[in-house]
Amino acid sequence: MGRPSRADDDAAVRALLEPVVASLGLDLEDLDVQMAGRRRRVSVVVDRDGGVDLDGIAEASKAVSEALDSSDAMGDDPYTLEVTSPGIDRPLTLPRHWRRNIGRRVRAHLSDGSMVEGRVTIVDDDGVVFATDIKGKPESAERRTPWPDLVRGDVQVEFRRPESAPSETDDEEA
């Protein structure tokens, strides 16, 4: 019998780690186990509502490492562990991803092949509401898009805050 496939590696490690990260109040967003020379590289992406700070990443890294070391999921092979949070370029594919990005501009890819771009204002059981631009007026219209129509979303990087968002200096002046 040969070495387990990459899919088998991922499935075994995922089954081990999902309850570990869940016990910390985190979601296991992604997992990747790959060969990197003689070692395996285990990349774990975690997130939660409100985001994950460095202390949360450190806590998750320690718990994941302990779980991997005390199990046979990695066999006898040495491995390198990387625990991180999702980057801005991670696509929005699940309702919790959309919920965590309320207030951000997103380009949504729809099931009919079209796209809608706007600021995510509401995420509920029915879908997502976007504030969209109409006739040159920024975010002047609302568009509700039901879950079955949403394929994925890409967060758009903004270099200026929306005018309606308070700045840090506003708080200091008050």
Secondary structure by P-SEA (a helix, b strand, c coil): cccccaaaaaaaaaaacaaaaaaacccccbbbbbbcccbbbbbbbbbccccccaaaaaaaaaaaaaaaaaccccccccbbbbbbccccccccccaaaaaaacccccccccccccccccccccccccbbbbbcccccccccbbbbbccccccbbbbbbbcccccccccaaaaaac
